[in-house]
Amino acid sequence: QNKNASNPEKKFAYFLDQKTDEIEWWYKNGERDGRFFAVPYNINGEQKPFYLDWIIKYKDGRIGLFDTKAGITARDAKERAEGLAKYIKSENQKKENLFGGIVIEKGGSIWYNDQDVYQYNENKLSELGWKILS
């Protein structure tokens, strides 16, 4: 693990390491380089690359695409979250088996948002469509 990893990234890596019965492998993606995986998103009418944090291969064949956030970074993730949701939906129409979204840790659980329209209020996660990642 990168020694400069954020606390949300460390917690998520720990969570993944506890899921060896479900997860075949996971990869911590890079952050700002064309060598790494990115999905497109739009901000102010301009398309940009979103280098999400995690790519996870589940034993049931699904591929998880997740980005860890906390606090203000979760609140400000709207464009990236919606770009990721759009990418997943588009790829699944091509018979891929993707899921994922923005992830946060709250109350000892890992929550993710895969909604087409991203909303964040840490006190209303389930009301806003957030799901617990098991």
Rosetta silent file (secondary structure, phi, psi, omega in degrees, C-alpha in Angstrom):
SEQUENCE: QNKNASNPEKKFAYFLDQKTDEIEWWYKNGERDGRFFAVPYNINGEQKPFYLDWIIKYKDGRIGLFDTKAGITARDAKERAEGLAKYIKSENQKKENLFGGIVIEKGGSIWYNDQDVYQYNENKLSELGWKILS
SCORE:     score description
SCORE:     0.000 S_00000001
   1 L     0.000  141.448  178.529    0.000    0.000    0.000 S_00000001
   2 L   -60.631  130.825 -178.753    1.190    3.491   -0.795 S_00000001
   3 L   -66.070  -18.304  178.459    2.610    5.121    2.322 S_00000001
   4 L   -96.233   13.233 -178.724    0.785    8.336    1.331 S_00000001
   5 L   -61.619  143.639  177.424   -2.612    6.624    1.096 S_00000001
   6 L   -73.449  162.964  176.578   -5.496    8.566    2.597 S_00000001
   7 H   -58.511  -44.139  176.492   -7.424    7.188    5.563 S_00000001
   8 H   -59.286  -38.158  178.272  -10.437    6.353    3.359 S_00000001
   9 H   -66.425  -42.234  178.557   -8.129    4.428    1.007 S_00000001
  10 H   -62.680  -43.796  179.593   -6.517    2.544    3.914 S_00000001
  11 H   -64.091  -39.958 -179.509   -9.909    1.627    5.366 S_00000001
  12 H   -68.911  -40.407  177.110  -11.165    0.455    1.986 S_00000001
  13 H   -60.885  -42.145  176.863   -8.049   -1.659    1.369 S_00000001
  14 H   -60.862  -45.802  177.803   -8.545   -3.260    4.783 S_00000001
  15 H   -55.897  -47.546 -179.790  -12.205   -3.918    3.909 S_00000001
  16 H   -62.349  -40.129 -179.477  -11.171   -5.570    0.639 S_00000001
  17 H   -64.858  -21.339  177.533   -8.563   -7.710    2.358 S_00000001
  18 L   -84.362   -4.249 -174.121  -11.300   -9.124    4.611 S_00000001
  19 L  -110.113   33.118 -176.020  -13.305  -10.282    1.565 S_00000001
  20 L   -62.669  -20.961  177.014  -11.000  -12.950    0.153 S_00000001
  21 L   -74.534  -18.794 -178.063  -13.937  -15.357   -0.076 S_00000001
  22 L  -110.855  -26.353 -171.425  -15.668  -12.970   -2.537 S_00000001
  23 E  -108.225  127.747  177.389  -12.821  -11.119   -4.254 S_00000001
  24 E   -77.994  -45.921  176.525  -10.430  -12.683   -6.746 S_00000001
  25 E  -161.483  161.163  172.481   -8.134   -9.622   -6.899 S_00000001
  26 E  -138.869  155.657 -176.974   -8.108   -5.868   -6.474 S_00000001
  27 E  -134.780  128.766  173.700   -5.996   -3.106   -7.942 S_00000001
  28 E   -88.736  111.231 -175.516   -5.299    0.374   -6.565 S_00000001
  29 L   -71.174  157.943  174.883   -5.346    2.545   -9.676 S_00000001
  30 L   -78.757  176.732 -167.275   -2.946    5.401  -10.358 S_00000001
  31 L  -113.727  -22.125 -175.542   -3.900    9.034  -10.168 S_00000001
  32 L  -163.897   52.269 -175.124   -2.928   11.255  -13.067 S_00000001
  33 L  -148.660  138.045 -179.269   -1.216    9.441  -15.822 S_00000001
  34 L   -59.240  -12.580  177.984   -2.376    8.079  -19.158 S_00000001
  35 L   -75.488  -17.574 -174.565   -1.041    4.659  -18.150 S_00000001
  36 L  -101.314  164.418 -176.497   -3.858    4.254  -15.632 S_00000001
  37 L   -78.023  133.341  177.323   -7.567    3.558  -16.072 S_00000001
  38 L  -141.307  150.876  172.410   -9.904    6.548  -16.289 S_00000001
  39 E  -113.424  151.017 -179.200  -13.536    7.117  -17.177 S_00000001
  40 E   -78.837  147.135  170.603  -14.749   10.336  -18.789 S_00000001
  41 E  -145.586  159.732 -178.522  -16.742   12.939  -16.924 S_00000001
  42 E  -111.556  136.307  173.466  -17.895   16.449  -17.761 S_00000001
  43 E  -139.074  124.212 -177.363  -17.291   19.565  -15.738 S_00000001
  44 L    53.455   39.200  177.300  -18.330   22.980  -17.019 S_00000001
  45 L    77.970    3.195 -179.539  -18.934   21.473  -20.470 S_00000001
  46 E  -112.516  132.139  177.910  -15.419   20.062  -20.728 S_00000001
  47 E   -81.360  133.862  179.760  -14.656   16.328  -20.774 S_00000001
  48 E  -134.554  161.041  176.101  -11.946   15.197  -18.367 S_00000001
  49 E   -87.518  138.635  176.102  -10.527   11.842  -17.227 S_00000001
  50 E  -111.817  107.715  179.631  -11.550   10.487  -13.825 S_00000001
  51 L   -86.570   86.451 -178.307   -8.873    8.161  -12.457 S_00000001
  52 L   -65.525  159.312 -170.412  -10.982    6.187  -10.017 S_00000001
  53 L   -76.273  -39.447 -166.403   -9.223    4.539   -7.100 S_00000001
  54 E  -131.875  138.597  169.840  -10.127    0.856   -7.249 S_00000001
  55 E  -123.005  124.782 -172.643  -10.728   -1.925   -9.753 S_00000001
  56 E  -128.796  127.753  176.159  -11.968   -5.129   -8.136 S_00000001
  57 E  -100.965  114.930  178.603  -12.527   -8.543   -9.727 S_00000001
  58 E   -88.102  152.143 -179.425  -15.130  -10.542   -7.837 S_00000001
  59 L   -65.556  -20.714  178.360  -15.230  -14.327   -7.942 S_00000001
  60 L   -85.557    4.523  176.013  -18.783  -14.194   -9.312 S_00000001
  61 L    99.953  -12.132  178.727  -17.515  -12.403  -12.449 S_00000001
  62 L   -73.774  152.691  172.299  -18.446   -8.825  -11.575 S_00000001
  63 E  -116.630  124.354  178.139  -15.954   -6.009  -11.851 S_00000001
  64 E   -98.229  133.371  176.288  -16.241   -3.250   -9.255 S_00000001
  65 E  -120.011  113.653 -172.579  -15.140    0.293  -10.057 S_00000001
  66 E  -134.269  152.498  173.594  -14.942    2.453   -6.947 S_00000001
  67 E  -133.144  124.609 -177.223  -13.552    5.743   -5.766 S_00000001
  68 E   -82.547  136.198  178.866  -13.053    6.432   -2.059 S_00000001
  69 L  -140.049  167.732  173.751  -14.189    9.743   -0.631 S_00000001
  70 L  -160.105  146.143  174.419  -14.883   11.322    2.758 S_00000001
  71 L    54.491 -125.785 -175.051  -16.374   14.573    3.967 S_00000001
  72 H   -63.447  -32.375  179.461  -15.996   17.440    1.520 S_00000001
  73 H   -68.843  -30.333  174.917  -14.561   15.211   -1.213 S_00000001
  74 H   -71.411  -41.010  179.968  -17.733   13.084   -1.043 S_00000001
  75 H   -63.588  -37.418 -174.578  -19.905   16.175   -1.159 S_00000001
  76 L   -93.872   17.255 -173.934  -18.026   17.555   -4.181 S_00000001
  77 L   -93.411    8.881 -171.668  -17.954   14.307   -6.193 S_00000001
  78 H   -50.806  -56.400 -175.541  -21.111   14.914   -8.249 S_00000001
  79 H   -63.121  -42.607  179.760  -19.601   15.214  -11.735 S_00000001
  80 H   -66.266  -44.301  179.767  -17.180   12.340  -11.235 S_00000001
  81 H   -60.665  -43.725 -179.298  -19.848   10.100   -9.688 S_00000001
  82 H   -70.047  -34.331  174.566  -22.264   10.772  -12.527 S_00000001
  83 H   -64.274  -41.434  178.372  -19.537   10.187  -15.123 S_00000001
  84 H   -65.986  -43.631  178.293  -18.726    6.840  -13.510 S_00000001
  85 H   -60.638  -42.218  178.946  -22.409    5.841  -13.364 S_00000001
  86 H   -64.171  -42.837  178.945  -22.823    6.745  -17.039 S_00000001
  87 H   -61.409  -47.367 -179.177  -19.698    4.748  -17.979 S_00000001
  88 H   -60.533  -45.714 -179.690  -20.887    1.668  -16.059 S_00000001
  89 H   -61.639  -43.555 -179.827  -24.335    1.824  -17.641 S_00000001
  90 H   -63.225  -46.174 -179.128  -22.846    2.214  -21.126 S_00000001
  91 H   -67.759  -35.710  179.014  -20.418   -0.692  -20.705 S_00000001
  92 H   -67.896  -25.298  173.665  -23.104   -2.950  -19.232 S_00000001
  93 H   -68.364  -19.990  176.947  -25.161   -2.404  -22.398 S_00000001
  94 L   -94.037   15.542  177.358  -22.202   -4.038  -24.167 S_00000001
  95 L    77.462   20.545  171.107  -22.605   -7.094  -21.897 S_00000001
  96 L   -76.147  171.077 -178.615  -19.959   -6.120  -19.360 S_00000001
  97 L  -128.286   63.128 -174.665  -20.629   -6.962  -15.727 S_00000001
  98 E  -101.794  152.150  168.273  -19.653   -3.737  -13.966 S_00000001
  99 E  -153.982  168.236  177.180  -20.908   -2.041  -10.845 S_00000001
 100 E   146.126 -164.274 -178.943  -19.572    0.560   -8.464 S_00000001
 101 E   154.314 -162.342  175.929  -19.492    4.222   -7.637 S_00000001
 102 E   -74.033  136.087  178.157  -18.280    6.603   -4.980 S_00000001
 103 E  -120.761  143.645  173.725  -17.605    4.839   -1.653 S_00000001
 104 E  -135.186  160.724  172.215  -17.477    6.189    1.862 S_00000001
 105 E  -105.374  130.823  177.187  -17.081    4.622    5.289 S_00000001
 106 E  -148.706  125.629  176.716  -19.804    5.449    7.800 S_00000001
 107 L    61.037   31.655  179.497  -20.602    3.722   11.048 S_00000001
 108 L    82.986    0.496  178.047  -18.273    0.819   10.349 S_00000001
 109 E  -114.461  154.949  174.360  -19.895    0.063    6.977 S_00000001
 110 E  -100.108  120.961 -179.694  -18.765    0.806    3.447 S_00000001
 111 E  -108.919  144.485  174.509  -21.482    2.615    1.480 S_00000001
 112 E  -133.728  153.005 -179.845  -21.504    3.212   -2.266 S_00000001
 113 E  -119.278  121.738  179.447  -23.550    5.377   -4.596 S_00000001
 114 L  -120.871   19.612 -176.397  -24.307    4.182   -8.113 S_00000001
 115 L   -73.122  148.424  176.797  -27.161    6.561   -8.912 S_00000001
 116 L   -62.974  -36.244  176.198  -27.387    8.382  -12.257 S_00000001
 117 L  -112.092  114.349 -174.490  -27.916   11.618  -10.320 S_00000001
 118 L   -81.877  130.813  173.506  -25.489   11.852   -7.418 S_00000001
 119 L  -135.014  143.699  179.981  -26.616   13.223   -4.084 S_00000001
 120 L  -136.429  124.475  168.418  -24.703   13.200   -0.818 S_00000001
 121 L  -150.966  109.523 -171.497  -25.845   13.797    2.719 S_00000001
 122 L   -61.078  -15.753  178.175  -24.066   11.535    5.178 S_00000001
 123 L   -92.609   -2.865 -178.278  -27.144   11.529    7.438 S_00000001
 124 L  -135.390   36.991 -174.212  -29.497   10.356    4.653 S_00000001
 125 L   -56.692  -53.836 -176.477  -27.449    7.810    2.730 S_00000001
 126 H   -65.305  -34.578  177.919  -30.109    5.125    2.301 S_00000001
 127 H   -64.409  -28.498 -178.851  -32.773    7.737    1.467 S_00000001
 128 H   -94.211    9.108  176.207  -30.533    9.017   -1.345 S_00000001
 129 L    92.449    3.827  176.044  -29.962    5.582   -2.867 S_00000001
 130 L   -68.569  147.521 -178.650  -26.624    4.727   -1.259 S_00000001
 131 E  -124.601  152.010  174.211  -26.100    0.992   -0.644 S_00000001
 132 E   -83.510  129.173  177.724  -23.961   -0.941    1.795 S_00000001
 133 L   -84.618  119.454 -177.923  -21.190   -2.835    0.023 S_00000001
 134 L  -102.015    0.000    0.000  -21.065   -6.327    1.447 S_00000001
